[in-house]
Amino acid sequence: MSGTSAQGPRLRPTLDGIPTYKPGKPAGADAYKLSSNENPYEPLPGVLEAAVTAAGSFNRYPDMAVTGLTEELAERFGVPVEHIATGTGSVGVAQSLILATAGPGDEVIFAWRSFEAYPIITQVAGATPVPVPITAAGDHDLDAMLAAITPNTRLIFVCNPNNPTGNVIHRAELERFIDAVPRDVLVVVDEAYIEFIRDPEVPNGIDLYRDRPNVCVLRTFSKAYGLAGLRVGFAIAHEQVATALRKTAVPFGVSQLAQNAAVASLRAEEALLVRVEALVEERARVVAGLRAQGWEIPDSQANFVWLPLGERSAEFAAAATEAGVIVRPFPEGVRVSIGEAEGNSIFLSVAEAFRKTL
Ligand code: PMP
């Protein structure tokens, strides 16, 4: 019992109820890791070189203001540099967002199931998570999320596309939702997977943020840009929010390796987006293969697919591991990242065999 121990230091009792963040299982040397929505491609040589150049001076702290990357992002998105706040992965920025808005007695609303860090970082901040069940089809229930707002609500996460279902929210629905949220509640549109979206009806959160001071867009270099191991993400928000994020972030939280690699990735975007396109094509192959096998699955716009397997999820994951692919089971279903073609094909054969047992 952490809060009451007579022996050790007194820890916050709320920590007893908070699970440790569970990463996707590491893959063995000969297994395909399709459990953490990573980019399967190795770093581009130029991006690797940019990071390695910074490695020569890691006896020094990084540029705390993240100047080069911030300027590059501001120019690319046509926003003032003051509106950009970077952090230790987008999960680090998400934590800063909560610390900036919510404390004990305050509420943070999000769809559930969605990104598993939302309830954890909310509770770590001492605030109260308010999960709102997604629909049977895997969509955000935006009306129920609006109904969950109370005078204590401080922040709402909207995950578009949703992790782990891959479902998206269209422009009209999202605008209607945001415009119904009280102006003093921050709406964070988490777009970790935006580069994989091909549905033209999905809005770019940056268009929504421009004339709405209570909207913040959350992005990452971990997925399409392939920098998961370097930990760099960013938010685009109006100045008051972005300034608050700089106060609540861990100082020097973005290493110089990460800063350099992120800038190099933006400059190498053309080559990286060719890889993204290949992953989108693989996604189409996997989805078509699963549907041909008889699976009813959501139309994923991210770099993963979702099998709503319920209580048989763990069994499916075990069968996949046996076959050499590591997938991610949740109580409601299994999420499988789109990886190398060979790994995807093994997953398809596991799915085909499993389907016959349903
Ligand atoms: N948001 C969503 C929806 C995610 O799925 C993830 C990673 N799984 C993140 C944020 C965090 O990614 P990172 O911290 O690597 O930027």
Boltz pocket constraint, residues with backbone or C-beta under 6 A from the ligand:
constraints:
  - pocket:
      binder: B
      contacts: [[A, 36], [A, 37], [A, 88], [A, 89], [A, 90], [A, 91], [A, 92], [A, 115], [A, 159], [A, 161], [A, 163], [A, 190], [A, 192], [A, 219], [A, 220], [A, 221], [A, 222], [A, 228], [A, 231], [A, 232], [A, 233]]
      max_distance: 6.0
